[in-house]
Amino acid sequence: MVLREGARKRSISKLEGIVLKQIESALKGNEKAALATLKMAAQVGLLEAPEGAGETPTLSASEQEMVNELLLKRPKRRRSKSRR
């Protein structure tokens, strides 16, 4: 797959293309994409503290507010009716 960045072109894998498209969509305000991007980052360890960092990082008040807003806007999943 060929990615064009301005006048420059470079080859990337399909997986990298999918991840980049997901990030682009998240940055444009797509809440589902933002949550999926954060989940992917957490799964690959990008949100963990680097080795040697003794203190667990905390979110600033504005960062925590952004996360809370995303979680509040997230559509709730409907539970399926149980068969009785």
PyMOL Python script that loads the backbone (N, CA, C, O; Angstrom):
from pymol import cmd

cmd.read_pdbstr("""\
ATOM      1  N   MET A   1       0.850  -1.154   0.000  1.00  0.00           N
ATOM      2  CA  MET A   1       0.000   0.000   0.000  1.00  0.00           C
ATOM      3  C   MET A   1       0.908   1.233   0.000  1.00  0.00           C
ATOM      4  O   MET A   1       1.917   1.268   0.704  1.00  0.00           O
ATOM      5  N   VAL A   2       0.544   2.237  -0.790  1.00  0.00           N
ATOM      6  CA  VAL A   2       1.357   3.451  -0.885  1.00  0.00           C
ATOM      7  C   VAL A   2       0.642   4.579  -0.141  1.00  0.00           C
ATOM      8  O   VAL A   2      -0.540   4.835  -0.371  1.00  0.00           O
ATOM      9  N   LEU A   3       1.359   5.239   0.738  1.00  0.00           N
ATOM     10  CA  LEU A   3       0.836   6.360   1.516  1.00  0.00           C
ATOM     11  C   LEU A   3       1.458   7.626   0.984  1.00  0.00           C
ATOM     12  O   LEU A   3       2.673   7.703   0.803  1.00  0.00           O
ATOM     13  N   ARG A   4       0.629   8.615   0.735  1.00  0.00           N
ATOM     14  CA  ARG A   4       1.126   9.899   0.250  1.00  0.00           C
ATOM     15  C   ARG A   4       1.057  10.908   1.391  1.00  0.00           C
ATOM     16  O   ARG A   4      -0.011  11.131   1.961  1.00  0.00           O
ATOM     17  N   GLU A   5       2.165  11.502   1.718  1.00  0.00           N
ATOM     18  CA  GLU A   5       2.264  12.540   2.751  1.00  0.00           C
ATOM     19  C   GLU A   5       2.781  13.795   2.071  1.00  0.00           C
ATOM     20  O   GLU A   5       3.990  13.990   1.949  1.00  0.00           O
ATOM     21  N   GLY A   6       1.872  14.638   1.632  1.00  0.00           N
ATOM     22  CA  GLY A   6       2.282  15.814   0.876  1.00  0.00           C
ATOM     23  C   GLY A   6       2.833  15.375  -0.463  1.00  0.00           C
ATOM     24  O   GLY A   6       2.139  14.693  -1.217  1.00  0.00           O
ATOM     25  N   ALA A   7       4.055  15.744  -0.775  1.00  0.00           N
ATOM     26  CA  ALA A   7       4.682  15.359  -2.033  1.00  0.00           C
ATOM     27  C   ALA A   7       5.419  14.033  -1.907  1.00  0.00           C
ATOM     28  O   ALA A   7       5.827  13.453  -2.914  1.00  0.00           O
ATOM     29  N   ARG A   8       5.593  13.549  -0.684  1.00  0.00           N
ATOM     30  CA  ARG A   8       6.353  12.334  -0.425  1.00  0.00           C
ATOM     31  C   ARG A   8       5.464  11.093  -0.446  1.00  0.00           C
ATOM     32  O   ARG A   8       4.329  11.143   0.029  1.00  0.00           O
ATOM     33  N   LYS A   9       5.950   9.999  -0.979  1.00  0.00           N
ATOM     34  CA  LYS A   9       5.231   8.734  -0.993  1.00  0.00           C
ATOM     35  C   LYS A   9       6.083   7.693  -0.283  1.00  0.00           C
ATOM     36  O   LYS A   9       7.309   7.693  -0.392  1.00  0.00           O
ATOM     37  N   ARG A  10       5.405   6.791   0.458  1.00  0.00           N
ATOM     38  CA  ARG A  10       6.125   5.691   1.085  1.00  0.00           C
ATOM     39  C   ARG A  10       5.222   4.470   1.145  1.00  0.00           C
ATOM     40  O   ARG A  10       3.997   4.588   1.190  1.00  0.00           O
ATOM     41  N   SER A  11       5.831   3.318   1.143  1.00  0.00           N
ATOM     42  CA  SER A  11       5.088   2.059   1.202  1.00  0.00           C
ATOM     43  C   SER A  11       4.862   1.666   2.654  1.00  0.00           C
ATOM     44  O   SER A  11       5.768   1.750   3.483  1.00  0.00           O
ATOM     45  N   ILE A  12       3.634   1.233   2.949  1.00  0.00           N
ATOM     46  CA  ILE A  12       3.295   0.763   4.289  1.00  0.00           C
ATOM     47  C   ILE A  12       2.499  -0.535   4.151  1.00  0.00           C
ATOM     48  O   ILE A  12       1.957  -0.838   3.089  1.00  0.00           O
ATOM     49  N   SER A  13       2.440  -1.284   5.237  1.00  0.00           N
ATOM     50  CA  SER A  13       1.642  -2.512   5.229  1.00  0.00           C
ATOM     51  C   SER A  13       0.163  -2.146   5.346  1.00  0.00           C
ATOM     52  O   SER A  13      -0.180  -1.028   5.732  1.00  0.00           O
ATOM     53  N   LYS A  14      -0.703  -3.092   5.013  1.00  0.00           N
ATOM     54  CA  LYS A  14      -2.146  -2.853   5.131  1.00  0.00           C
ATOM     55  C   LYS A  14      -2.530  -2.610   6.590  1.00  0.00           C
ATOM     56  O   LYS A  14      -3.383  -1.772   6.882  1.00  0.00           O
ATOM     57  N   LEU A  15      -1.899  -3.344   7.499  1.00  0.00           N
ATOM     58  CA  LEU A  15      -2.193  -3.169   8.918  1.00  0.00           C
ATOM     59  C   LEU A  15      -1.828  -1.767   9.381  1.00  0.00           C
ATOM     60  O   LEU A  15      -2.592  -1.130  10.106  1.00  0.00           O
ATOM     61  N   GLU A  16      -0.657  -1.283   8.963  1.00  0.00           N
ATOM     62  CA  GLU A  16      -0.256   0.077   9.320  1.00  0.00           C
ATOM     63  C   GLU A  16      -1.235   1.086   8.731  1.00  0.00           C
ATOM     64  O   GLU A  16      -1.558   2.085   9.373  1.00  0.00           O
ATOM     65  N   GLY A  17      -1.707   0.833   7.522  1.00  0.00           N
ATOM     66  CA  GLY A  17      -2.687   1.719   6.897  1.00  0.00           C
ATOM     67  C   GLY A  17      -3.981   1.780   7.687  1.00  0.00           C
ATOM     68  O   GLY A  17      -4.567   2.850   7.849  1.00  0.00           O
ATOM     69  N   ILE A  18      -4.429   0.622   8.181  1.00  0.00           N
ATOM     70  CA  ILE A  18      -5.648   0.570   8.988  1.00  0.00           C
ATOM     71  C   ILE A  18      -5.468   1.359  10.277  1.00  0.00           C
ATOM     72  O   ILE A  18      -6.346   2.131  10.663  1.00  0.00           O
ATOM     73  N   VAL A  19      -4.342   1.169  10.937  1.00  0.00           N
ATOM     74  CA  VAL A  19      -4.075   1.869  12.199  1.00  0.00           C
ATOM     75  C   VAL A  19      -4.006   3.379  11.959  1.00  0.00           C
ATOM     76  O   VAL A  19      -4.578   4.155  12.725  1.00  0.00           O
ATOM     77  N   LEU A  20      -3.314   3.795  10.910  1.00  0.00           N
ATOM     78  CA  LEU A  20      -3.212   5.230  10.611  1.00  0.00           C
ATOM     79  C   LEU A  20      -4.580   5.832  10.308  1.00  0.00           C
ATOM     80  O   LEU A  20      -4.869   6.951  10.733  1.00  0.00           O
ATOM     81  N   LYS A  21      -5.423   5.104   9.579  1.00  0.00           N
ATOM     82  CA  LYS A  21      -6.771   5.590   9.255  1.00  0.00           C
ATOM     83  C   LYS A  21      -7.604   5.709  10.528  1.00  0.00           C
ATOM     84  O   LYS A  21      -8.378   6.654  10.680  1.00  0.00           O
ATOM     85  N   GLN A  22      -7.447   4.751  11.444  1.00  0.00           N
ATOM     86  CA  GLN A  22      -8.159   4.775  12.727  1.00  0.00           C
ATOM     87  C   GLN A  22      -7.753   6.006  13.537  1.00  0.00           C
ATOM     88  O   GLN A  22      -8.603   6.696  14.099  1.00  0.00           O
ATOM     89  N   ILE A  23      -6.457   6.273  13.590  1.00  0.00           N
ATOM     90  CA  ILE A  23      -5.947   7.435  14.327  1.00  0.00           C
ATOM     91  C   ILE A  23      -6.441   8.726  13.684  1.00  0.00           C
ATOM     92  O   ILE A  23      -6.843   9.655  14.384  1.00  0.00           O
ATOM     93  N   GLU A  24      -6.412   8.787  12.369  1.00  0.00           N
ATOM     94  CA  GLU A  24      -6.886   9.975  11.654  1.00  0.00           C
ATOM     95  C   GLU A  24      -8.351  10.249  11.971  1.00  0.00           C
ATOM     96  O   GLU A  24      -8.739  11.390  12.219  1.00  0.00           O
ATOM     97  N   SER A  25      -9.154   9.200  11.961  1.00  0.00           N
ATOM     98  CA  SER A  25     -10.572   9.335  12.269  1.00  0.00           C
ATOM     99  C   SER A  25     -10.776   9.792  13.717  1.00  0.00           C
ATOM    100  O   SER A  25     -11.644  10.619  13.994  1.00  0.00           O
ATOM    101  N   ALA A  26      -9.975   9.253  14.632  1.00  0.00           N
ATOM    102  CA  ALA A  26     -10.069   9.655  16.042  1.00  0.00           C
ATOM    103  C   ALA A  26      -9.725  11.127  16.206  1.00  0.00           C
ATOM    104  O   ALA A  26     -10.385  11.840  16.962  1.00  0.00           O
ATOM    105  N   LEU A  27      -8.703  11.584  15.508  1.00  0.00           N
ATOM    106  CA  LEU A  27      -8.283  12.985  15.616  1.00  0.00           C
ATOM    107  C   LEU A  27      -9.308  13.940  15.011  1.00  0.00           C
ATOM    108  O   LEU A  27      -9.348  15.118  15.366  1.00  0.00           O
ATOM    109  N   LYS A  28     -10.132  13.434  14.102  1.00  0.00           N
ATOM    110  CA  LYS A  28     -11.174  14.258  13.490  1.00  0.00           C
ATOM    111  C   LYS A  28     -12.433  14.312  14.355  1.00  0.00           C
ATOM    112  O   LYS A  28     -13.394  15.002  14.016  1.00  0.00           O
ATOM    113  N   GLY A  29     -12.423  13.578  15.481  1.00  0.00           N
ATOM    114  CA  GLY A  29     -13.543  13.670  16.409  1.00  0.00           C
ATOM    115  C   GLY A  29     -14.433  12.451  16.480  1.00  0.00           C
ATOM    116  O   GLY A  29     -15.434  12.482  17.196  1.00  0.00           O
ATOM    117  N   ASN A  30     -14.122  11.383  15.776  1.00  0.00           N
ATOM    118  CA  ASN A  30     -14.921  10.170  15.832  1.00  0.00           C
ATOM    119  C   ASN A  30     -14.675   9.494  17.173  1.00  0.00           C
ATOM    120  O   ASN A  30     -13.576   9.008  17.442  1.00  0.00           O
ATOM    121  N   GLU A  31     -15.709   9.465  18.015  1.00  0.00           N
ATOM    122  CA  GLU A  31     -15.557   8.952  19.375  1.00  0.00           C
ATOM    123  C   GLU A  31     -15.273   7.455  19.411  1.00  0.00           C
ATOM    124  O   GLU A  31     -14.471   6.991  20.222  1.00  0.00           O
ATOM    125  N   LYS A  32     -15.934   6.697  18.530  1.00  0.00           N
ATOM    126  CA  LYS A  32     -15.676   5.253  18.493  1.00  0.00           C
ATOM    127  C   LYS A  32     -14.227   4.988  18.100  1.00  0.00           C
ATOM    128  O   LYS A  32     -13.566   4.119  18.668  1.00  0.00           O
ATOM    129  N   ALA A  33     -13.749   5.743  17.131  1.00  0.00           N
ATOM    130  CA  ALA A  33     -12.362   5.580  16.692  1.00  0.00           C
ATOM    131  C   ALA A  33     -11.394   5.971  17.800  1.00  0.00           C
ATOM    132  O   ALA A  33     -10.353   5.337  17.972  1.00  0.00           O
ATOM    133  N   ALA A  34     -11.734   7.017  18.555  1.00  0.00           N
ATOM    134  CA  ALA A  34     -10.873   7.456  19.656  1.00  0.00           C
ATOM    135  C   ALA A  34     -10.771   6.375  20.728  1.00  0.00           C
ATOM    136  O   ALA A  34      -9.680   6.070  21.210  1.00  0.00           O
ATOM    137  N   LEU A  35     -11.907   5.802  21.097  1.00  0.00           N
ATOM    138  CA  LEU A  35     -11.897   4.743  22.109  1.00  0.00           C
ATOM    139  C   LEU A  35     -11.153   3.510  21.604  1.00  0.00           C
ATOM    140  O   LEU A  35     -10.400   2.886  22.351  1.00  0.00           O
ATOM    141  N   ALA A  36     -11.363   3.161  20.338  1.00  0.00           N
ATOM    142  CA  ALA A  36     -10.668   2.007  19.766  1.00  0.00           C
ATOM    143  C   ALA A  36      -9.163   2.256  19.703  1.00  0.00           C
ATOM    144  O   ALA A  36      -8.367   1.347  19.942  1.00  0.00           O
ATOM    145  N   THR A  37      -8.778   3.490  19.381  1.00  0.00           N
ATOM    146  CA  THR A  37      -7.356   3.841  19.316  1.00  0.00           C
ATOM    147  C   THR A  37      -6.713   3.748  20.692  1.00  0.00           C
ATOM    148  O   THR A  37      -5.608   3.224  20.830  1.00  0.00           O
ATOM    149  N   LEU A  38      -7.397   4.252  21.704  1.00  0.00           N
ATOM    150  CA  LEU A  38      -6.877   4.160  23.073  1.00  0.00           C
ATOM    151  C   LEU A  38      -6.760   2.703  23.513  1.00  0.00           C
ATOM    152  O   LEU A  38      -5.795   2.322  24.174  1.00  0.00           O
ATOM    153  N   LYS A  39      -7.745   1.898  23.141  1.00  0.00           N
ATOM    154  CA  LYS A  39      -7.712   0.485  23.499  1.00  0.00           C
ATOM    155  C   LYS A  39      -6.532  -0.213  22.819  1.00  0.00           C
ATOM    156  O   LYS A  39      -5.829  -1.008  23.443  1.00  0.00           O
ATOM    157  N   MET A  40      -6.320   0.092  21.532  1.00  0.00           N
ATOM    158  CA  MET A  40      -5.180  -0.493  20.819  1.00  0.00           C
ATOM    159  C   MET A  40      -3.866  -0.078  21.470  1.00  0.00           C
ATOM    160  O   MET A  40      -2.971  -0.902  21.655  1.00  0.00           O
ATOM    161  N   ALA A  41      -3.756   1.195  21.815  1.00  0.00           N
ATOM    162  CA  ALA A  41      -2.524   1.701  22.430  1.00  0.00           C
ATOM    163  C   ALA A  41      -2.262   1.003  23.758  1.00  0.00           C
ATOM    164  O   ALA A  41      -1.120   0.668  24.075  1.00  0.00           O
ATOM    165  N   ALA A  42      -3.318   0.783  24.532  1.00  0.00           N
ATOM    166  CA  ALA A  42      -3.166   0.108  25.820  1.00  0.00           C
ATOM    167  C   ALA A  42      -2.741  -1.352  25.615  1.00  0.00           C
ATOM    168  O   ALA A  42      -1.912  -1.872  26.363  1.00  0.00           O
ATOM    169  N   GLN A  43      -3.309  -2.002  24.608  1.00  0.00           N
ATOM    170  CA  GLN A  43      -2.993  -3.411  24.364  1.00  0.00           C
ATOM    171  C   GLN A  43      -1.544  -3.625  23.954  1.00  0.00           C
ATOM    172  O   GLN A  43      -0.955  -4.659  24.268  1.00  0.00           O
ATOM    173  N   VAL A  44      -0.969  -2.659  23.259  1.00  0.00           N
ATOM    174  CA  VAL A  44       0.423  -2.819  22.829  1.00  0.00           C
ATOM    175  C   VAL A  44       1.402  -2.155  23.793  1.00  0.00           C
ATOM    176  O   VAL A  44       2.603  -2.116  23.529  1.00  0.00           O
ATOM    177  N   GLY A  45       0.888  -1.630  24.918  1.00  0.00           N
ATOM    178  CA  GLY A  45       1.754  -1.103  25.959  1.00  0.00           C
ATOM    179  C   GLY A  45       2.180   0.337  25.789  1.00  0.00           C
ATOM    180  O   GLY A  45       3.102   0.787  26.469  1.00  0.00           O
ATOM    181  N   LEU A  46       1.533   1.078  24.896  1.00  0.00           N
ATOM    182  CA  LEU A  46       1.913   2.473  24.696  1.00  0.00           C
ATOM    183  C   LEU A  46       1.435   3.391  25.819  1.00  0.00           C
ATOM    184  O   LEU A  46       1.924   4.513  25.953  1.00  0.00           O
ATOM    185  N   LEU A  47       0.500   2.929  26.611  1.00  0.00           N
ATOM    186  CA  LEU A  47      -0.027   3.767  27.690  1.00  0.00           C
ATOM    187  C   LEU A  47       0.549   3.401  29.052  1.00  0.00           C
ATOM    188  O   LEU A  47       0.136   3.948  30.075  1.00  0.00           O
ATOM    189  N   GLU A  48       1.493   2.482  29.062  1.00  0.00           N
ATOM    190  CA  GLU A  48       2.118   2.087  30.325  1.00  0.00           C
ATOM    191  C   GLU A  48       3.305   2.987  30.609  1.00  0.00           C
ATOM    192  O   GLU A  48       3.900   3.565  29.699  1.00  0.00           O
ATOM    193  N   ALA A  49       3.636   3.096  31.875  1.00  0.00           N
ATOM    194  CA  ALA A  49       4.794   3.894  32.269  1.00  0.00           C
ATOM    195  C   ALA A  49       6.065   3.219  31.784  1.00  0.00           C
ATOM    196  O   ALA A  49       6.162   1.993  31.833  1.00  0.00           O
ATOM    197  N   PRO A  50       7.033   3.980  31.321  1.00  0.00           N
ATOM    198  CA  PRO A  50       8.291   3.381  30.888  1.00  0.00           C
ATOM    199  C   PRO A  50       9.010   2.743  32.068  1.00  0.00           C
ATOM    200  O   PRO A  50       8.813   3.137  33.218  1.00  0.00           O
ATOM    201  N   GLU A  51       9.850   1.745  31.769  1.00  0.00           N
ATOM    202  CA  GLU A  51      10.600   1.085  32.827  1.00  0.00           C
ATOM    203  C   GLU A  51      11.486   2.098  33.539  1.00  0.00           C
ATOM    204  O   GLU A  51      12.067   2.985  32.913  1.00  0.00           O
ATOM    205  N   GLY A  52      11.579   1.956  34.832  1.00  0.00           N
ATOM    206  CA  GLY A  52      12.403   2.870  35.604  1.00  0.00           C
ATOM    207  C   GLY A  52      11.608   4.057  36.150  1.00  0.00           C
ATOM    208  O   GLY A  52      12.090   4.792  37.011  1.00  0.00           O
ATOM    209  N   ALA A  53      10.409   4.233  35.648  1.00  0.00           N
ATOM    210  CA  ALA A  53       9.568   5.308  36.168  1.00  0.00           C
ATOM    211  C   ALA A  53       8.912   4.785  37.436  1.00  0.00           C
ATOM    212  O   ALA A  53       8.070   3.888  37.379  1.00  0.00           O
ATOM    213  N   GLY A  54       9.288   5.333  38.563  1.00  0.00           N
ATOM    214  CA  GLY A  54       8.803   4.836  39.837  1.00  0.00           C
ATOM    215  C   GLY A  54       7.374   5.221  40.130  1.00  0.00           C
ATOM    216  O   GLY A  54       6.685   4.512  40.865  1.00  0.00           O
ATOM    217  N   GLU A  55       6.917   6.303  39.586  1.00  0.00           N
ATOM    218  CA  GLU A  55       5.599   6.806  39.910  1.00  0.00           C
ATOM    219  C   GLU A  55       4.626   6.530  38.777  1.00  0.00           C
ATOM    220  O   GLU A  55       4.973   6.692  37.607  1.00  0.00           O
ATOM    221  N   THR A  56       3.416   6.117  39.110  1.00  0.00           N
ATOM    222  CA  THR A  56       2.391   5.901  38.104  1.00  0.00           C
ATOM    223  C   THR A  56       1.884   7.261  37.636  1.00  0.00           C
ATOM    224  O   THR A  56       1.473   8.079  38.459  1.00  0.00           O
ATOM    225  N   PRO A  57       1.907   7.518  36.321  1.00  0.00           N
ATOM    226  CA  PRO A  57       1.456   8.817  35.847  1.00  0.00           C
ATOM    227  C   PRO A  57      -0.045   8.981  36.068  1.00  0.00           C
ATOM    228  O   PRO A  57      -0.805   8.018  35.964  1.00  0.00           O
ATOM    229  N   THR A  58      -0.457  10.188  36.368  1.00  0.00           N
ATOM    230  CA  THR A  58      -1.874  10.478  36.532  1.00  0.00           C
ATOM    231  C   THR A  58      -2.294  11.465  35.469  1.00  0.00           C
ATOM    232  O   THR A  58      -1.481  12.223  34.939  1.00  0.00           O
ATOM    233  N   LEU A  59      -3.574  11.442  35.168  1.00  0.00           N
ATOM    234  CA  LEU A  59      -4.107  12.365  34.175  1.00  0.00           C
ATOM    235  C   LEU A  59      -4.285  13.739  34.800  1.00  0.00           C
ATOM    236  O   LEU A  59      -4.612  13.863  35.981  1.00  0.00           O
ATOM    237  N   SER A  60      -4.067  14.758  33.997  1.00  0.00           N
ATOM    238  CA  SER A  60      -4.347  16.105  34.468  1.00  0.00           C
ATOM    239  C   SER A  60      -5.863  16.261  34.533  1.00  0.00           C
ATOM    240  O   SER A  60      -6.594  15.412  34.022  1.00  0.00           O
ATOM    241  N   ALA A  61      -6.330  17.312  35.142  1.00  0.00           N
ATOM    242  CA  ALA A  61      -7.768  17.540  35.271  1.00  0.00           C
ATOM    243  C   ALA A  61      -8.419  17.638  33.893  1.00  0.00           C
ATOM    244  O   ALA A  61      -9.503  17.093  33.683  1.00  0.00           O
ATOM    245  N   SER A  62      -7.771  18.325  32.956  1.00  0.00           N
ATOM    246  CA  SER A  62      -8.356  18.470  31.611  1.00  0.00           C
ATOM    247  C   SER A  62      -8.352  17.138  30.867  1.00  0.00           C
ATOM    248  O   SER A  62      -9.301  16.841  30.141  1.00  0.00           O
ATOM    249  N   GLU A  63      -7.297  16.324  31.034  1.00  0.00           N
ATOM    250  CA  GLU A  63      -7.253  15.008  30.394  1.00  0.00           C
ATOM    251  C   GLU A  63      -8.345  14.100  30.962  1.00  0.00           C
ATOM    252  O   GLU A  63      -9.015  13.384  30.217  1.00  0.00           O
ATOM    253  N   GLN A  64      -8.519  14.132  32.279  1.00  0.00           N
ATOM    254  CA  GLN A  64      -9.554  13.318  32.915  1.00  0.00           C
ATOM    255  C   GLN A  64     -10.932  13.753  32.444  1.00  0.00           C
ATOM    256  O   GLN A  64     -11.807  12.914  32.231  1.00  0.00           O
ATOM    257  N   GLU A  65     -11.136  15.055  32.280  1.00  0.00           N
ATOM    258  CA  GLU A  65     -12.408  15.580  31.801  1.00  0.00           C
ATOM    259  C   GLU A  65     -12.706  15.081  30.381  1.00  0.00           C
ATOM    260  O   GLU A  65     -13.844  14.729  30.071  1.00  0.00           O
ATOM    261  N   MET A  66     -11.679  15.051  29.519  1.00  0.00           N
ATOM    262  CA  MET A  66     -11.867  14.562  28.152  1.00  0.00           C
ATOM    263  C   MET A  66     -12.270  13.087  28.152  1.00  0.00           C
ATOM    264  O   MET A  66     -13.172  12.687  27.416  1.00  0.00           O
ATOM    265  N   VAL A  67     -11.604  12.286  28.973  1.00  0.00           N
ATOM    266  CA  VAL A  67     -11.931  10.862  29.061  1.00  0.00           C
ATOM    267  C   VAL A  67     -13.358  10.693  29.570  1.00  0.00           C
ATOM    268  O   VAL A  67     -14.110   9.878  29.037  1.00  0.00           O
ATOM    269  N   ASN A  68     -13.737  11.445  30.585  1.00  0.00           N
ATOM    270  CA  ASN A  68     -15.089  11.355  31.139  1.00  0.00           C
ATOM    271  C   ASN A  68     -16.135  11.727  30.093  1.00  0.00           C
ATOM    272  O   ASN A  68     -17.176  11.077  30.002  1.00  0.00           O
ATOM    273  N   GLU A  69     -15.868  12.767  29.302  1.00  0.00           N
ATOM    274  CA  GLU A  69     -16.802  13.173  28.255  1.00  0.00           C
ATOM    275  C   GLU A  69     -16.976  12.075  27.224  1.00  0.00           C
ATOM    276  O   GLU A  69     -18.093  11.795  26.788  1.00  0.00           O
ATOM    277  N   LEU A  70     -15.864  11.449  26.832  1.00  0.00           N
ATOM    278  CA  LEU A  70     -15.949  10.359  25.858  1.00  0.00           C
ATOM    279  C   LEU A  70     -16.765   9.200  26.413  1.00  0.00           C
ATOM    280  O   LEU A  70     -17.579   8.613  25.700  1.00  0.00           O
ATOM    281  N   LEU A  71     -16.551   8.874  27.666  1.00  0.00           N
ATOM    282  CA  LEU A  71     -17.267   7.757  28.268  1.00  0.00           C
ATOM    283  C   LEU A  71     -18.751   8.064  28.427  1.00  0.00           C
ATOM    284  O   LEU A  71     -19.582   7.168  28.280  1.00  0.00           O
ATOM    285  N   LEU A  72     -19.097   9.307  28.722  1.00  0.00           N
ATOM    286  CA  LEU A  72     -20.503   9.679  28.872  1.00  0.00           C
ATOM    287  C   LEU A  72     -21.239   9.671  27.539  1.00  0.00           C
ATOM    288  O   LEU A  72     -22.421   9.333  27.481  1.00  0.00           O
ATOM    289  N   LYS A  73     -20.547  10.040  26.475  1.00  0.00           N
ATOM    290  CA  LYS A  73     -21.166  10.092  25.150  1.00  0.00           C
ATOM    291  C   LYS A  73     -21.251   8.722  24.497  1.00  0.00           C
ATOM    292  O   LYS A  73     -21.983   8.532  23.525  1.00  0.00           O
ATOM    293  N   ARG A  74     -20.512   7.785  25.025  1.00  0.00           N
ATOM    294  CA  ARG A  74     -20.457   6.436  24.456  1.00  0.00           C
ATOM    295  C   ARG A  74     -21.834   5.788  24.562  1.00  0.00           C
ATOM    296  O   ARG A  74     -22.417   5.744  25.646  1.00  0.00           O
ATOM    297  N   PRO A  75     -22.361   5.282  23.433  1.00  0.00           N
ATOM    298  CA  PRO A  75     -23.677   4.647  23.492  1.00  0.00           C
ATOM    299  C   PRO A  75     -23.637   3.387  24.348  1.00  0.00           C
ATOM    300  O   PRO A  75     -22.702   2.590  24.269  1.00  0.00           O
ATOM    301  N   LYS A  76     -24.664   3.227  25.159  1.00  0.00           N
ATOM    302  CA  LYS A  76     -24.722   2.049  26.028  1.00  0.00           C
ATOM    303  C   LYS A  76     -25.184   0.859  25.211  1.00  0.00           C
ATOM    304  O   LYS A  76     -26.068   0.976  24.362  1.00  0.00           O
ATOM    305  N   ARG A  77     -24.577  -0.283  25.477  1.00  0.00           N
ATOM    306  CA  ARG A  77     -24.948  -1.503  24.774  1.00  0.00           C
ATOM    307  C   ARG A  77     -26.226  -2.054  25.361  1.00  0.00           C
ATOM    308  O   ARG A  77     -26.431  -2.048  26.575  1.00  0.00           O
ATOM    309  N   ARG A  78     -27.071  -2.525  24.485  1.00  0.00           N
ATOM    310  CA  ARG A  78     -28.300  -3.139  24.953  1.00  0.00           C
ATOM    311  C   ARG A  78     -28.030  -4.576  25.338  1.00  0.00           C
ATOM    312  O   ARG A  78     -27.329  -5.308  24.640  1.00  0.00           O
ATOM    313  N   ARG A  79     -28.587  -4.953  26.435  1.00  0.00           N
ATOM    314  CA  ARG A  79     -28.441  -6.334  26.869  1.00  0.00           C
ATOM    315  C   ARG A  79     -29.478  -7.176  26.151  1.00  0.00           C
ATOM    316  O   ARG A  79     -30.628  -6.765  25.994  1.00  0.00           O
ATOM    317  N   SER A  80     -29.070  -8.339  25.724  1.00  0.00           N
ATOM    318  CA  SER A  80     -30.024  -9.220  25.055  1.00  0.00           C
ATOM    319  C   SER A  80     -30.954  -9.814  26.092  1.00  0.00           C
ATOM    320  O   SER A  80     -30.570 -10.072  27.233  1.00  0.00           O
ATOM    321  N   LYS A  81     -32.181 -10.021  25.665  1.00  0.00           N
ATOM    322  CA  LYS A  81     -33.164 -10.621  26.581  1.00  0.00           C
ATOM    323  C   LYS A  81     -32.812 -12.073  26.816  1.00  0.00           C
ATOM    324  O   LYS A  81     -32.541 -12.819  25.874  1.00  0.00           O
ATOM    325  N   SER A  82     -32.818 -12.463  28.056  1.00  0.00           N
ATOM    326  CA  SER A  82     -32.502 -13.858  28.359  1.00  0.00           C
ATOM    327  C   SER A  82     -33.698 -14.737  28.061  1.00  0.00           C
ATOM    328  O   SER A  82     -34.850 -14.336  28.230  1.00  0.00           O
ATOM    329  N   ARG A  83     -33.405 -15.919  27.621  1.00  0.00           N
ATOM    330  CA  ARG A  83     -34.490 -16.876  27.328  1.00  0.00           C
ATOM    331  C   ARG A  83     -34.884 -17.549  28.611  1.00  0.00           C
ATOM    332  O   ARG A  83     -34.031 -18.022  29.361  1.00  0.00           O
ATOM    333  N   ARG A  84     -36.156 -17.595  28.867  1.00  0.00           N
ATOM    334  CA  ARG A  84     -36.641 -18.218  30.097  1.00  0.00           C
ATOM    335  C   ARG A  84     -37.424 -19.445  29.803  1.00  0.00           C
ATOM    336  O   ARG A  84     -37.912 -20.101  30.723  1.00  0.00           O
TER     337      ARG A  84
END
""", "prot")
cmd.dss("prot")
cmd.show_as("cartoon", "prot")
cmd.util.cbc("prot")
cmd.orient("prot")
